Amino acid sequence: MKRKIIFLISAMFIITGCKEIVLPEASFVPSSYSIEIGQTIHFKNTSSNALTYEWDFGDGNSSTEENPSHTYTEVGLYTVSLIAANSEGSDEVSLDIYVRSKSESCWSELAN
């Protein structure tokens, strides 16, 4: 009788003690990597296994939307970061967006 009880307790521990850990993976795609000042850029969140999102647009603005849009008001190179998180942890990814003046053509940017 003792062997059956020990086996039952061990089986209960194994069944309830194992939990698969699923970490999030952050990723996103911008509508463009180069925009004109004043244009709105849209970000498509392609993260997996995430429940919350923290965006940093690199110009002092941020968002917690899943798929945000943003309009830059100054020319420059901005690093956009996304932190995707769930109860198990978080992951971060960043990429650069170039905001050009209205007089600067896309061709001159590519030539440089």
Gaussian input, Z-matrix of N, CA and C with variables (Angstrom, degrees):
# hf/3-21g

backbone

0 1
 N
 C     1     B1
 C     2     B2     1     A1
 N     3     B3     2     A2     1     D1
 C     4     B4     3     A3     2     D2
 C     5     B5     4     A4     3     D3
 N     6     B6     5     A5     4     D4
 C     7     B7     6     A6     5     D5
 C     8     B8     7     A7     6     D6
 N     9     B9     8     A8     7     D7
 C    10    B10     9     A9     8     D8
 C    11    B11    10    A10     9     D9
 N    12    B12    11    A11    10    D10
 C    13    B13    12    A12    11    D11
 C    14    B14    13    A13    12    D12
 N    15    B15    14    A14    13    D13
 C    16    B16    15    A15    14    D14
 C    17    B17    16    A16    15    D15
 N    18    B18    17    A17    16    D16
 C    19    B19    18    A18    17    D17
 C    20    B20    19    A19    18    D18
 N    21    B21    20    A20    19    D19
 C    22    B22    21    A21    20    D20
 C    23    B23    22    A22    21    D21
 N    24    B24    23    A23    22    D22
 C    25    B25    24    A24    23    D23
 C    26    B26    25    A25    24    D24
 N    27    B27    26    A26    25    D25
 C    28    B28    27    A27    26    D26
 C    29    B29    28    A28    27    D27
 N    30    B30    29    A29    28    D28
 C    31    B31    30    A30    29    D29
 C    32    B32    31    A31    30    D30
 N    33    B33    32    A32    31    D31
 C    34    B34    33    A33    32    D32
 C    35    B35    34    A34    33    D33
 N    36    B36    35    A35    34    D34
 C    37    B37    36    A36    35    D35
 C    38    B38    37    A37    36    D36
 N    39    B39    38    A38    37    D37
 C    40    B40    39    A39    38    D38
 C    41    B41    40    A40    39    D39
 N    42    B42    41    A41    40    D40
 C    43    B43    42    A42    41    D41
 C    44    B44    43    A43    42    D42
 N    45    B45    44    A44    43    D43
 C    46    B46    45    A45    44    D44
 C    47    B47    46    A46    45    D45
 N    48    B48    47    A47    46    D46
 C    49    B49    48    A48    47    D47
 C    50    B50    49    A49    48    D48
 N    51    B51    50    A50    49    D49
 C    52    B52    51    A51    50    D50
 C    53    B53    52    A52    51    D51
 N    54    B54    53    A53    52    D52
 C    55    B55    54    A54    53    D53
 C    56    B56    55    A55    54    D54
 N    57    B57    56    A56    55    D55
 C    58    B58    57    A57    56    D56
 C    59    B59    58    A58    57    D57
 N    60    B60    59    A59    58    D58
 C    61    B61    60    A60    59    D59
 C    62    B62    61    A61    60    D60
 N    63    B63    62    A62    61    D61
 C    64    B64    63    A63    62    D62
 C    65    B65    64    A64    63    D63
 N    66    B66    65    A65    64    D64
 C    67    B67    66    A66    65    D65
 C    68    B68    67    A67    66    D66
 N    69    B69    68    A68    67    D67
 C    70    B70    69    A69    68    D68
 C    71    B71    70    A70    69    D69
 N    72    B72    71    A71    70    D70
 C    73    B73    72    A72    71    D71
 C    74    B74    73    A73    72    D72
 N    75    B75    74    A74    73    D73
 C    76    B76    75    A75    74    D74
 C    77    B77    76    A76    75    D75
 N    78    B78    77    A77    76    D76
 C    79    B79    78    A78    77    D77
 C    80    B80    79    A79    78    D78
 N    81    B81    80    A80    79    D79
 C    82    B82    81    A81    80    D80
 C    83    B83    82    A82    81    D81
 N    84    B84    83    A83    82    D82
 C    85    B85    84    A84    83    D83
 C    86    B86    85    A85    84    D84
 N    87    B87    86    A86    85    D85
 C    88    B88    87    A87    86    D86
 C    89    B89    88    A88    87    D87
 N    90    B90    89    A89    88    D88
 C    91    B91    90    A90    89    D89
 C    92    B92    91    A91    90    D90
 N    93    B93    92    A92    91    D91
 C    94    B94    93    A93    92    D92
 C    95    B95    94    A94    93    D93
 N    96    B96    95    A95    94    D94
 C    97    B97    96    A96    95    D95
 C    98    B98    97    A97    96    D96
 N    99    B99    98    A98    97    D97
 C   100   B100    99    A99    98    D98
 C   101   B101   100   A100    99    D99
 N   102   B102   101   A101   100   D100
 C   103   B103   102   A102   101   D101
 C   104   B104   103   A103   102   D102
 N   105   B105   104   A104   103   D103
 C   106   B106   105   A105   104   D104
 C   107   B107   106   A106   105   D105
 N   108   B108   107   A107   106   D106
 C   109   B109   108   A108   107   D107
 C   110   B110   109   A109   108   D108
 N   111   B111   110   A110   109   D109
 C   112   B112   111   A111   110   D110
 C   113   B113   112   A112   111   D111
 N   114   B114   113   A113   112   D112
 C   115   B115   114   A114   113   D113
 C   116   B116   115   A115   114   D114
 N   117   B117   116   A116   115   D115
 C   118   B118   117   A117   116   D116
 C   119   B119   118   A118   117   D117
 N   120   B120   119   A119   118   D118
 C   121   B121   120   A120   119   D119
 C   122   B122   121   A121   120   D120
 N   123   B123   122   A122   121   D121
 C   124   B124   123   A123   122   D122
 C   125   B125   124   A124   123   D123
 N   126   B126   125   A125   124   D124
 C   127   B127   126   A126   125   D125
 C   128   B128   127   A127   126   D126
 N   129   B129   128   A128   127   D127
 C   130   B130   129   A129   128   D128
 C   131   B131   130   A130   129   D129
 N   132   B132   131   A131   130   D130
 C   133   B133   132   A132   131   D131
 C   134   B134   133   A133   132   D132
 N   135   B135   134   A134   133   D133
 C   136   B136   135   A135   134   D134
 C   137   B137   136   A136   135   D135
 N   138   B138   137   A137   136   D136
 C   139   B139   138   A138   137   D137
 C   140   B140   139   A139   138   D138
 N   141   B141   140   A140   139   D139
 C   142   B142   141   A141   140   D140
 C   143   B143   142   A142   141   D141
 N   144   B144   143   A143   142   D142
 C   145   B145   144   A144   143   D143
 C   146   B146   145   A145   144   D144
 N   147   B147   146   A146   145   D145
 C   148   B148   147   A147   146   D146
 C   149   B149   148   A148   147   D147
 N   150   B150   149   A149   148   D148
 C   151   B151   150   A150   149   D149
 C   152   B152   151   A151   150   D150
 N   153   B153   152   A152   151   D151
 C   154   B154   153   A153   152   D152
 C   155   B155   154   A154   153   D153
 N   156   B156   155   A155   154   D154
 C   157   B157   156   A156   155   D155
 C   158   B158   157   A157   156   D156
 N   159   B159   158   A158   157   D157
 C   160   B160   159   A159   158   D158
 C   161   B161   160   A160   159   D159
 N   162   B162   161   A161   160   D160
 C   163   B163   162   A162   161   D161
 C   164   B164   163   A163   162   D162
 N   165   B165   164   A164   163   D163
 C   166   B166   165   A165   164   D164
 C   167   B167   166   A166   165   D165
 N   168   B168   167   A167   166   D166
 C   169   B169   168   A168   167   D167
 C   170   B170   169   A169   168   D168
 N   171   B171   170   A170   169   D169
 C   172   B172   171   A171   170   D170
 C   173   B173   172   A172   171   D171
 N   174   B174   173   A173   172   D172
 C   175   B175   174   A174   173   D173
 C   176   B176   175   A175   174   D174
 N   177   B177   176   A176   175   D175
 C   178   B178   177   A177   176   D176
 C   179   B179   178   A178   177   D177
 N   180   B180   179   A179   178   D178
 C   181   B181   180   A180   179   D179
 C   182   B182   181   A181   180   D180
 N   183   B183   182   A182   181   D181
 C   184   B184   183   A183   182   D182
 C   185   B185   184   A184   183   D183
 N   186   B186   185   A185   184   D184
 C   187   B187   186   A186   185   D185
 C   188   B188   187   A187   186   D186
 N   189   B189   188   A188   187   D187
 C   190   B190   189   A189   188   D188
 C   191   B191   190   A190   189   D189
 N   192   B192   191   A191   190   D190
 C   193   B193   192   A192   191   D191
 C   194   B194   193   A193   192   D192
 N   195   B195   194   A194   193   D193
 C   196   B196   195   A195   194   D194
 C   197   B197   196   A196   195   D195
 N   198   B198   197   A197   196   D196
 C   199   B199   198   A198   197   D197
 C   200   B200   199   A199   198   D198
 N   201   B201   200   A200   199   D199
 C   202   B202   201   A201   200   D200
 C   203   B203   202   A202   201   D201
 N   204   B204   203   A203   202   D202
 C   205   B205   204   A204   203   D203
 C   206   B206   205   A205   204   D204
 N   207   B207   206   A206   205   D205
 C   208   B208   207   A207   206   D206
 C   209   B209   208   A208   207   D207
 N   210   B210   209   A209   208   D208
 C   211   B211   210   A210   209   D209
 C   212   B212   211   A211   210   D210
 N   213   B213   212   A212   211   D211
 C   214   B214   213   A213   212   D212
 C   215   B215   214   A214   213   D213
 N   216   B216   215   A215   214   D214
 C   217   B217   216   A216   215   D215
 C   218   B218   217   A217   216   D216
 N   219   B219   218   A218   217   D217
 C   220   B220   219   A219   218   D218
 C   221   B221   220   A220   219   D219
 N   222   B222   221   A221   220   D220
 C   223   B223   222   A222   221   D221
 C   224   B224   223   A223   222   D222
 N   225   B225   224   A224   223   D223
 C   226   B226   225   A225   224   D224
 C   227   B227   226   A226   225   D225
 N   228   B228   227   A227   226   D226
 C   229   B229   228   A228   227   D227
 C   230   B230   229   A229   228   D228
 N   231   B231   230   A230   229   D229
 C   232   B232   231   A231   230   D230
 C   233   B233   232   A232   231   D231
 N   234   B234   233   A233   232   D232
 C   235   B235   234   A234   233   D233
 C   236   B236   235   A235   234   D234
 N   237   B237   236   A236   235   D235
 C   238   B238   237   A237   236   D236
 C   239   B239   238   A238   237   D237
 N   240   B240   239   A239   238   D238
 C   241   B241   240   A240   239   D239
 C   242   B242   241   A241   240   D240
 N   243   B243   242   A242   241   D241
 C   244   B244   243   A243   242   D242
 C   245   B245   244   A244   243   D243
 N   246   B246   245   A245   244   D244
 C   247   B247   246   A246   245   D245
 C   248   B248   247   A247   246   D246
 N   249   B249   248   A248   247   D247
 C   250   B250   249   A249   248   D248
 C   251   B251   250   A250   249   D249
 N   252   B252   251   A251   250   D250
 C   253   B253   252   A252   251   D251
 C   254   B254   253   A253   252   D252
 N   255   B255   254   A254   253   D253
 C   256   B256   255   A255   254   D254
 C   257   B257   256   A256   255   D255
 N   258   B258   257   A257   256   D256
 C   259   B259   258   A258   257   D257
 C   260   B260   259   A259   258   D258
 N   261   B261   260   A260   259   D259
 C   262   B262   261   A261   260   D260
 C   263   B263   262   A262   261   D261
 N   264   B264   263   A263   262   D262
 C   265   B265   264   A264   263   D263
 C   266   B266   265   A265   264   D264
 N   267   B267   266   A266   265   D265
 C   268   B268   267   A267   266   D266
 C   269   B269   268   A268   267   D267
 N   270   B270   269   A269   268   D268
 C   271   B271   270   A270   269   D269
 C   272   B272   271   A271   270   D270
 N   273   B273   272   A272   271   D271
 C   274   B274   273   A273   272   D272
 C   275   B275   274   A274   273   D273
 N   276   B276   275   A275   274   D274
 C   277   B277   276   A276   275   D275
 C   278   B278   277   A277   276   D276
 N   279   B279   278   A278   277   D277
 C   280   B280   279   A279   278   D278
 C   281   B281   280   A280   279   D279
 N   282   B282   281   A281   280   D280
 C   283   B283   282   A282   281   D281
 C   284   B284   283   A283   282   D282
 N   285   B285   284   A284   283   D283
 C   286   B286   285   A285   284   D284
 C   287   B287   286   A286   285   D285
 N   288   B288   287   A287   286   D286
 C   289   B289   288   A288   287   D287
 C   290   B290   289   A289   288   D288
 N   291   B291   290   A290   289   D289
 C   292   B292   291   A291   290   D290
 C   293   B293   292   A292   291   D291
 N   294   B294   293   A293   292   D292
 C   295   B295   294   A294   293   D293
 C   296   B296   295   A295   294   D294
 N   297   B297   296   A296   295   D295
 C   298   B298   297   A297   296   D296
 C   299   B299   298   A298   297   D297
 N   300   B300   299   A299   298   D298
 C   301   B301   300   A300   299   D299
 C   302   B302   301   A301   300   D300
 N   303   B303   302   A302   301   D301
 C   304   B304   303   A303   302   D302
 C   305   B305   304   A304   303   D303
 N   306   B306   305   A305   304   D304
 C   307   B307   306   A306   305   D305
 C   308   B308   307   A307   306   D306
 N   309   B309   308   A308   307   D307
 C   310   B310   309   A309   308   D308
 C   311   B311   310   A310   309   D309
 N   312   B312   311   A311   310   D310
 C   313   B313   312   A312   311   D311
 C   314   B314   313   A313   312   D312
 N   315   B315   314   A314   313   D313
 C   316   B316   315   A315   314   D314
 C   317   B317   316   A316   315   D315
 N   318   B318   317   A317   316   D316
 C   319   B319   318   A318   317   D317
 C   320   B320   319   A319   318   D318
 N   321   B321   320   A320   319   D319
 C   322   B322   321   A321   320   D320
 C   323   B323   322   A322   321   D321
 N   324   B324   323   A323   322   D322
 C   325   B325   324   A324   323   D323
 C   326   B326   325   A325   324   D324
 N   327   B327   326   A326   325   D325
 C   328   B328   327   A327   326   D326
 C   329   B329   328   A328   327   D327
 N   330   B330   329   A329   328   D328
 C   331   B331   330   A330   329   D329
 C   332   B332   331   A331   330   D330
 N   333   B333   332   A332   331   D331
 C   334   B334   333   A333   332   D332
 C   335   B335   334   A334   333   D333

   B1=1.4479
   B2=1.5272
   B3=1.3090
   B4=1.4560
   B5=1.5182
   B6=1.3108
   B7=1.4636
   B8=1.5271
   B9=1.3045
   B10=1.4544
   B11=1.5263
   B12=1.2812
   B13=1.4617
   B14=1.5250
   B15=1.3099
   B16=1.4585
   B17=1.5264
   B18=1.3092
   B19=1.4572
   B20=1.5266
   B21=1.3188
   B22=1.4544
   B23=1.5257
   B24=1.3100
   B25=1.4638
   B26=1.5270
   B27=1.3162
   B28=1.4622
   B29=1.5287
   B30=1.3229
   B31=1.4590
   B32=1.5266
   B33=1.3086
   B34=1.4565
   B35=1.5285
   B36=1.3157
   B37=1.4533
   B38=1.5267
   B39=1.3001
   B40=1.4686
   B41=1.5227
   B42=1.3053
   B43=1.4649
   B44=1.5276
   B45=1.3214
   B46=1.4632
   B47=1.5235
   B48=1.3135
   B49=1.4536
   B50=1.5080
   B51=1.3061
   B52=1.4677
   B53=1.5139
   B54=1.3196
   B55=1.4556
   B56=1.5193
   B57=1.3097
   B58=1.4566
   B59=1.5234
   B60=1.3103
   B61=1.4600
   B62=1.5240
   B63=1.3229
   B64=1.4657
   B65=1.5194
   B66=1.3257
   B67=1.4579
   B68=1.5279
   B69=1.3286
   B70=1.4621
   B71=1.5211
   B72=1.3238
   B73=1.4581
   B74=1.5229
   B75=1.3299
   B76=1.4567
   B77=1.5256
   B78=1.3229
   B79=1.4647
   B80=1.5281
   B81=1.3336
   B82=1.4642
   B83=1.5179
   B84=1.3363
   B85=1.4594
   B86=1.5288
   B87=1.3439
   B88=1.4722
   B89=1.5241
   B90=1.3147
   B91=1.4635
   B92=1.5255
   B93=1.3365
   B94=1.4620
   B95=1.5271
   B96=1.3176
   B97=1.4626
   B98=1.5230
   B99=1.3182
   B100=1.4537
   B101=1.5201
   B102=1.3281
   B103=1.4593
   B104=1.5169
   B105=1.3227
   B106=1.4472
   B107=1.5248
   B108=1.3154
   B109=1.4581
   B110=1.5334
   B111=1.3113
   B112=1.4619
   B113=1.5164
   B114=1.3226
   B115=1.4646
   B116=1.5329
   B117=1.3072
   B118=1.4539
   B119=1.5202
   B120=1.3038
   B121=1.4606
   B122=1.5251
   B123=1.3161
   B124=1.4605
   B125=1.5263
   B126=1.3201
   B127=1.4581
   B128=1.5278
   B129=1.3193
   B130=1.4631
   B131=1.5250
   B132=1.2976
   B133=1.4583
   B134=1.5270
   B135=1.3121
   B136=1.4626
   B137=1.5299
   B138=1.3246
   B139=1.4660
   B140=1.5200
   B141=1.3236
   B142=1.4627
   B143=1.5297
   B144=1.3129
   B145=1.4677
   B146=1.5246
   B147=1.3212
   B148=1.4639
   B149=1.5235
   B150=1.3288
   B151=1.4558
   B152=1.5251
   B153=1.3434
   B154=1.4578
   B155=1.5226
   B156=1.3449
   B157=1.4626
   B158=1.5255
   B159=1.3198
   B160=1.4605
   B161=1.5195
   B162=1.3315
   B163=1.4507
   B164=1.5150
   B165=1.3186
   B166=1.4555
   B167=1.5249
   B168=1.3454
   B169=1.4596
   B170=1.5334
   B171=1.3161
   B172=1.4574
   B173=1.5122
   B174=1.3344
   B175=1.4681
   B176=1.5260
   B177=1.3274
   B178=1.4623
   B179=1.5180
   B180=1.3201
   B181=1.4645
   B182=1.5250
   B183=1.3348
   B184=1.4609
   B185=1.5234
   B186=1.3326
   B187=1.4624
   B188=1.5191
   B189=1.3213
   B190=1.4640
   B191=1.5336
   B192=1.3133
   B193=1.4692
   B194=1.5227
   B195=1.3184
   B196=1.4597
   B197=1.5295
   B198=1.3293
   B199=1.4693
   B200=1.5315
   B201=1.3261
   B202=1.4660
   B203=1.5298
   B204=1.3248
   B205=1.4632
   B206=1.5181
   B207=1.3394
   B208=1.4627
   B209=1.5187
   B210=1.3224
   B211=1.4526
   B212=1.5232
   B213=1.3234
   B214=1.4615
   B215=1.5177
   B216=1.3294
   B217=1.4652
   B218=1.5236
   B219=1.3378
   B220=1.4628
   B221=1.5195
   B222=1.3289
   B223=1.4597
   B224=1.5294
   B225=1.3215
   B226=1.4556
   B227=1.5125
   B228=1.3121
   B229=1.4589
   B230=1.5165
   B231=1.3230
   B232=1.4529
   B233=1.5204
   B234=1.3223
   B235=1.4553
   B236=1.5224
   B237=1.3234
   B238=1.4641
   B239=1.5268
   B240=1.3328
   B241=1.4685
   B242=1.5171
   B243=1.3159
   B244=1.4657
   B245=1.5196
   B246=1.3385
   B247=1.4615
   B248=1.5225
   B249=1.3268
   B250=1.4623
   B251=1.5266
   B252=1.3246
   B253=1.4661
   B254=1.5234
   B255=1.3185
   B256=1.4677
   B257=1.5264
   B258=1.3229
   B259=1.4644
   B260=1.5267
   B261=1.3085
   B262=1.4686
   B263=1.5275
   B264=1.3482
   B265=1.4518
   B266=1.5149
   B267=1.3344
   B268=1.4612
   B269=1.5216
   B270=1.3309
   B271=1.4544
   B272=1.5254
   B273=1.3280
   B274=1.4609
   B275=1.5198
   B276=1.3250
   B277=1.4672
   B278=1.5294
   B279=1.3265
   B280=1.4648
   B281=1.5224
   B282=1.3334
   B283=1.4659
   B284=1.5083
   B285=1.3369
   B286=1.4613
   B287=1.5199
   B288=1.3396
   B289=1.4582
   B290=1.5227
   B291=1.3189
   B292=1.4592
   B293=1.5258
   B294=1.3325
   B295=1.4629
   B296=1.5292
   B297=1.3270
   B298=1.4645
   B299=1.5299
   B300=1.3202
   B301=1.4612
   B302=1.5236
   B303=1.3103
   B304=1.4661
   B305=1.5195
   B306=1.3251
   B307=1.4649
   B308=1.5329
   B309=1.3240
   B310=1.4702
   B311=1.5157
   B312=1.3007
   B313=1.4669
   B314=1.5140
   B315=1.2699
   B316=1.4764
   B317=1.5219
   B318=1.3246
   B319=1.4788
   B320=1.5089
   B321=1.3297
   B322=1.4679
   B323=1.5176
   B324=1.3045
   B325=1.4635
   B326=1.5244
   B327=1.3198
   B328=1.4588
   B329=1.5229
   B330=1.3364
   B331=1.4555
   B332=1.5176
   B333=1.3278
   B334=1.4621
   B335=1.5015
   A1=111.59
   A2=117.52
   A3=119.99
   A4=111.73
   A5=117.94
   A6=121.11
   A7=111.60
   A8=118.60
   A9=121.74
   A10=111.05
   A11=119.19
   A12=122.66
   A13=110.40
   A14=117.92
   A15=121.66
   A16=110.18
   A17=117.29
   A18=121.58
   A19=110.43
   A20=118.02
   A21=122.51
   A22=110.57
   A23=117.99
   A24=121.71
   A25=110.01
   A26=118.00
   A27=121.75
   A28=111.02
   A29=117.40
   A30=121.48
   A31=110.38
   A32=119.45
   A33=122.51
   A34=110.37
   A35=118.30
   A36=122.04
   A37=111.22
   A38=116.30
   A39=120.66
   A40=110.66
   A41=118.50
   A42=121.90
   A43=111.22
   A44=117.83
   A45=120.11
   A46=112.71
   A47=119.04
   A48=121.74
   A49=114.37
   A50=118.66
   A51=121.01
   A52=109.91
   A53=115.49
   A54=120.88
   A55=107.52
   A56=116.21
   A57=120.05
   A58=108.97
   A59=116.37
   A60=121.64
   A61=108.30
   A62=115.19
   A63=121.14
   A64=107.68
   A65=115.86
   A66=121.11
   A67=110.87
   A68=117.25
   A69=119.76
   A70=110.88
   A71=115.34
   A72=121.87
   A73=107.66
   A74=115.95
   A75=121.71
   A76=110.95
   A77=116.05
   A78=121.83
   A79=108.53
   A80=114.95
   A81=120.01
   A82=109.91
   A83=114.25
   A84=121.87
   A85=107.59
   A86=117.57
   A87=119.40
   A88=110.96
   A89=116.59
   A90=119.78
   A91=110.77
   A92=117.20
   A93=122.88
   A94=108.10
   A95=116.10
   A96=120.41
   A97=111.28
   A98=116.34
   A99=122.20
   A100=108.25
   A101=115.64
   A102=120.18
   A103=109.84
   A104=115.29
   A105=122.29
   A106=108.35
   A107=116.24
   A108=120.64
   A109=110.19
   A110=116.57
   A111=121.72
   A112=114.48
   A113=117.84
   A114=120.17
   A115=109.26
   A116=115.89
   A117=121.15
   A118=109.23
   A119=115.45
   A120=121.30
   A121=107.93
   A122=116.42
   A123=122.14
   A124=108.46
   A125=115.40
   A126=120.91
   A127=109.53
   A128=116.33
   A129=122.24
   A130=107.93
   A131=115.11
   A132=121.65
   A133=108.90
   A134=117.26
   A135=122.25
   A136=110.88
   A137=116.10
   A138=121.71
   A139=110.89
   A140=115.21
   A141=119.63
   A142=110.07
   A143=115.17
   A144=124.09
   A145=113.78
   A146=118.14
   A147=121.66
   A148=111.12
   A149=115.36
   A150=121.75
   A151=112.20
   A152=116.60
   A153=121.14
   A154=109.64
   A155=114.43
   A156=120.41
   A157=109.48
   A158=116.05
   A159=121.94
   A160=108.13
   A161=115.95
   A162=122.55
   A163=110.04
   A164=116.54
   A165=123.33
   A166=105.77
   A167=116.96
   A168=121.01
   A169=113.17
   A170=117.33
   A171=121.08
   A172=115.31
   A173=116.73
   A174=120.48
   A175=111.75
   A176=116.04
   A177=120.70
   A178=113.57
   A179=117.79
   A180=122.14
   A181=110.06
   A182=115.32
   A183=120.94
   A184=109.78
   A185=115.15
   A186=121.40
   A187=109.66
   A188=115.97
   A189=121.55
   A190=110.78
   A191=116.56
   A192=120.44
   A193=110.06
   A194=116.13
   A195=119.91
   A196=111.10
   A197=117.12
   A198=122.89
   A199=108.82
   A200=117.21
   A201=119.34
   A202=113.38
   A203=113.99
   A204=123.50
   A205=106.45
   A206=115.93
   A207=119.21
   A208=109.49
   A209=116.03
   A210=122.70
   A211=108.27
   A212=116.58
   A213=121.90
   A214=109.40
   A215=116.22
   A216=121.37
   A217=113.21
   A218=116.80
   A219=120.79
   A220=110.34
   A221=115.05
   A222=121.81
   A223=108.72
   A224=116.36
   A225=119.37
   A226=112.91
   A227=114.61
   A228=122.69
   A229=106.78
   A230=117.33
   A231=122.70
   A232=110.58
   A233=116.01
   A234=121.16
   A235=108.21
   A236=115.90
   A237=122.52
   A238=107.49
   A239=116.21
   A240=121.34
   A241=110.49
   A242=115.04
   A243=121.94
   A244=108.06
   A245=115.84
   A246=121.92
   A247=106.53
   A248=116.12
   A249=122.09
   A250=106.89
   A251=116.87
   A252=119.73
   A253=112.03
   A254=114.47
   A255=122.86
   A256=106.44
   A257=118.31
   A258=121.19
   A259=113.29
   A260=118.20
   A261=122.69
   A262=113.20
   A263=117.80
   A264=119.64
   A265=111.86
   A266=115.28
   A267=120.33
   A268=110.27
   A269=114.37
   A270=122.00
   A271=106.96
   A272=117.06
   A273=121.34
   A274=110.84
   A275=114.86
   A276=121.65
   A277=107.73
   A278=116.37
   A279=121.65
   A280=110.25
   A281=115.68
   A282=121.35
   A283=109.07
   A284=115.82
   A285=121.61
   A286=111.96
   A287=114.77
   A288=123.45
   A289=107.40
   A290=116.51
   A291=120.70
   A292=108.97
   A293=115.89
   A294=122.20
   A295=106.82
   A296=116.25
   A297=122.22
   A298=110.12
   A299=115.33
   A300=120.45
   A301=109.68
   A302=116.14
   A303=120.26
   A304=111.57
   A305=117.34
   A306=120.11
   A307=112.52
   A308=117.17
   A309=121.07
   A310=109.28
   A311=116.13
   A312=118.58
   A313=110.45
   A314=115.07
   A315=121.22
   A316=109.86
   A317=117.19
   A318=120.51
   A319=111.42
   A320=118.10
   A321=119.42
   A322=109.97
   A323=117.64
   A324=120.63
   A325=110.53
   A326=116.71
   A327=120.59
   A328=111.38
   A329=117.49
   A330=121.31
   A331=111.10
   A332=116.84
   A333=121.36
   A334=109.42
   D1=-34.53
   D2=-179.27
   D3=-63.98
   D4=-37.05
   D5=-178.85
   D6=-63.36
   D7=-39.70
   D8=-179.68
   D9=-65.34
   D10=-39.76
   D11=-179.67
   D12=-67.23
   D13=-43.86
   D14=179.02
   D15=-62.56
   D16=-42.88
   D17=178.85
   D18=-62.69
   D19=-43.20
   D20=-179.54
   D21=-63.51
   D22=-43.65
   D23=178.57
   D24=-64.42
   D25=-42.74
   D26=179.14
   D27=-63.38
   D28=-43.19
   D29=179.99
   D30=-64.79
   D31=-39.27
   D32=178.60
   D33=-64.15
   D34=-40.10
   D35=178.68
   D36=-64.26
   D37=-43.93
   D38=-179.30
   D39=-65.19
   D40=-43.29
   D41=-178.02
   D42=-68.27
   D43=-45.47
   D44=-176.35
   D45=-87.16
   D46=-19.47
   D47=-176.44
   D48=-86.96
   D49=-14.65
   D50=-178.92
   D51=-94.77
   D52=127.12
   D53=178.17
   D54=-136.82
   D55=126.82
   D56=178.47
   D57=-73.69
   D58=127.17
   D59=178.32
   D60=-92.92
   D61=121.42
   D62=-179.53
   D63=-116.51
   D64=105.88
   D65=179.52
   D66=-84.38
   D67=148.51
   D68=177.31
   D69=-75.47
   D70=157.54
   D71=174.16
   D72=-128.84
   D73=114.22
   D74=-176.51
   D75=-82.26
   D76=135.53
   D77=172.92
   D78=-163.82
   D79=151.95
   D80=177.18
   D81=-158.05
   D82=163.49
   D83=179.73
   D84=-130.74
   D85=126.30
   D86=175.82
   D87=-82.85
   D88=157.06
   D89=176.87
   D90=-68.12
   D91=-20.94
   D92=175.85
   D93=-161.13
   D94=153.51
   D95=175.60
   D96=-95.18
   D97=-9.68
   D98=179.70
   D99=-142.33
   D100=123.21
   D101=-179.55
   D102=-130.86
   D103=162.50
   D104=175.26
   D105=-86.36
   D106=144.67
   D107=178.97
   D108=-52.45
   D109=136.25
   D110=-178.95
   D111=89.82
   D112=-15.10
   D113=176.97
   D114=-77.67
   D115=152.86
   D116=177.44
   D117=-94.53
   D118=133.33
   D119=176.76
   D120=-108.82
   D121=140.62
   D122=-178.32
   D123=-112.66
   D124=139.79
   D125=-179.61
   D126=-115.03
   D127=123.09
   D128=177.11
   D129=-96.72
   D130=116.24
   D131=-179.56
   D132=-78.78
   D133=120.44
   D134=179.04
   D135=-115.86
   D136=22.25
   D137=179.53
   D138=-66.31
   D139=157.01
   D140=176.07
   D141=-124.32
   D142=149.29
   D143=176.33
   D144=60.66
   D145=28.10
   D146=-179.94
   D147=-109.96
   D148=151.21
   D149=178.10
   D150=-114.91
   D151=-27.71
   D152=179.40
   D153=-130.65
   D154=156.11
   D155=-176.20
   D156=-137.17
   D157=134.63
   D158=176.18
   D159=-125.54
   D160=114.29
   D161=-179.26
   D162=-103.15
   D163=139.99
   D164=171.67
   D165=-126.05
   D166=117.57
   D167=-174.92
   D168=-86.22
   D169=-0.61
   D170=175.03
   D171=82.73
   D172=2.02
   D173=179.81
   D174=-123.47
   D175=19.87
   D176=-178.86
   D177=93.53
   D178=-4.21
   D179=179.01
   D180=-105.59
   D181=154.13
   D182=-178.12
   D183=-147.66
   D184=173.85
   D185=179.87
   D186=-157.00
   D187=155.17
   D188=172.36
   D189=-116.44
   D190=10.16
   D191=176.78
   D192=-68.67
   D193=155.50
   D194=178.58
   D195=-71.26
   D196=-43.26
   D197=-178.66
   D198=-131.01
   D199=80.73
   D200=-174.53
   D201=-82.59
   D202=168.16
   D203=170.91
   D204=-124.40
   D205=155.99
   D206=-179.08
   D207=-151.38
   D208=147.39
   D209=176.71
   D210=-120.65
   D211=123.46
   D212=178.68
   D213=-89.16
   D214=141.42
   D215=-176.91
   D216=-108.33
   D217=-2.70
   D218=178.67
   D219=-136.08
   D220=148.58
   D221=177.20
   D222=-69.22
   D223=144.37
   D224=176.25
   D225=157.30
   D226=179.37
   D227=175.94
   D228=-104.65
   D229=122.05
   D230=-175.69
   D231=-118.59
   D232=135.28
   D233=175.43
   D234=-95.27
   D235=116.82
   D236=179.02
   D237=-96.86
   D238=128.71
   D239=-179.19
   D240=-121.63
   D241=144.59
   D242=175.59
   D243=-128.28
   D244=128.09
   D245=170.66
   D246=-109.00
   D247=117.59
   D248=176.83
   D249=-104.54
   D250=134.25
   D251=-174.64
   D252=-138.79
   D253=156.77
   D254=168.95
   D255=-142.41
   D256=-171.94
   D257=-176.82
   D258=-68.16
   D259=-13.59
   D260=-178.23
   D261=-94.66
   D262=-19.59
   D263=-178.38
   D264=160.91
   D265=-163.15
   D266=-178.88
   D267=-145.98
   D268=164.80
   D269=178.29
   D270=-142.48
   D271=147.94
   D272=-178.04
   D273=-129.14
   D274=142.97
   D275=176.33
   D276=-140.01
   D277=147.17
   D278=-179.54
   D279=-137.50
   D280=153.36
   D281=170.94
   D282=-153.82
   D283=162.51
   D284=-175.67
   D285=-97.46
   D286=141.21
   D287=175.05
   D288=-121.58
   D289=129.43
   D290=178.94
   D291=-100.00
   D292=126.20
   D293=177.51
   D294=-109.95
   D295=117.86
   D296=-176.07
   D297=-106.45
   D298=162.34
   D299=177.84
   D300=-73.85
   D301=164.19
   D302=-179.51
   D303=-66.32
   D304=-27.23
   D305=-178.58
   D306=-84.67
   D307=-16.66
   D308=-179.88
   D309=-83.89
   D310=123.10
   D311=-179.40
   D312=-82.53
   D313=159.82
   D314=177.36
   D315=-64.85
   D316=-31.77
   D317=-178.39
   D318=-66.82
   D319=-38.54
   D320=-179.30
   D321=-68.21
   D322=-32.26
   D323=176.49
   D324=-65.21
   D325=-43.57
   D326=-179.27
   D327=-67.05
   D328=-33.22
   D329=179.92
   D330=-67.61
   D331=-33.49
   D332=-179.68
   D333=-75.03

